Every structure is written in structure tokens, then in C-alpha cells.
Amino acid sequence: MTARLLPLLALVVLAAFLGILVLEVPRLDLGLVIAATLLLAIWDLVRGPPSGH
């Protein structure tokens, strides 16, 4: 359970940090980079570790 909960917590902390950044600096290009960053982090979380580990 902890192996799935800790990465989820890290994703929430990353999203909160990036959310504050995009609220303080409201620019379209920055928002697109942040969206791409969050999508890659979510993809990594969903995909999980390799099956050999």
C-alpha cells in the first residue's frame, strides 16, 4: 500500500507547487510546460515500475 501511496503523495506535492507557480506567473507557455510536466508525472505513476522489480 505504501508503495502506491508515496508516489501519489509526491504527485500531489508536485501539482501543488506547479499550481502555485502557474497562479503567480499566468503565462500560456509556462502553463503548457506545466501541463506537460504533470501529464508525464501522471503517466509515470500509472505505468508503474518495471515488472522485474
C-alpha positions as MATLAB code, in Angstrom:
seq = 'MTARLLPLLALVVLAAFLGILVLEVPRLDLGLVIAATLLLAIWDLVRGPPSGH';
ca = [
       0.000    0.000    0.000;
       2.801    2.414    0.876;
       4.491    1.676   -2.442;
       1.471    3.217   -4.218;
       0.632    5.908   -1.665;
       4.026    7.613   -1.526;
       4.284    8.303   -5.286;
       0.713    9.624   -5.209;
       1.634   11.981   -2.380;
       4.680   13.128   -4.353;
       2.450   13.826   -7.359;
       0.096   15.906   -5.214;
       3.015   17.926   -3.818;
       4.392   18.468   -7.342;
       0.966   19.566   -8.591;
       0.579   21.976   -5.672;
       3.994   23.520   -6.308;
       3.375   23.874  -10.019;
      -0.136   25.207   -9.353;
       1.264   27.990   -7.214;
       3.811   28.758   -9.934;
       1.189   28.999  -12.675;
      -1.056   31.176  -10.488;
       1.763   33.604   -9.725;
       3.072   33.717  -13.313;
      -0.009   33.391  -15.560;
       1.580   32.810  -18.979;
       0.337   30.455  -21.650;
       3.736   28.970  -22.486;
       4.503   28.298  -18.837;
       1.083   26.718  -18.406;
       1.715   24.390  -21.333;
       5.070   23.297  -19.925;
       3.495   22.687  -16.520;
       0.650   20.702  -18.091;
       3.150   18.560  -19.990;
       5.157   18.031  -16.794;
       2.088   16.901  -14.865;
       0.969   14.609  -17.696;
       4.390   12.946  -17.771;
       4.376   12.519  -13.980;
       0.877   11.008  -14.089;
       1.919    8.693  -16.935;
       4.923    7.561  -14.885;
       2.710    6.943  -11.846;
       0.137    4.963  -13.830;
       2.715    2.957  -15.726;
       4.476    1.977  -12.522;
       7.829    0.282  -12.066;
       9.079   -2.342  -14.499;
       7.615   -5.804  -13.922;
      11.032   -7.207  -12.963;
      11.168   -5.168   -9.743;
];
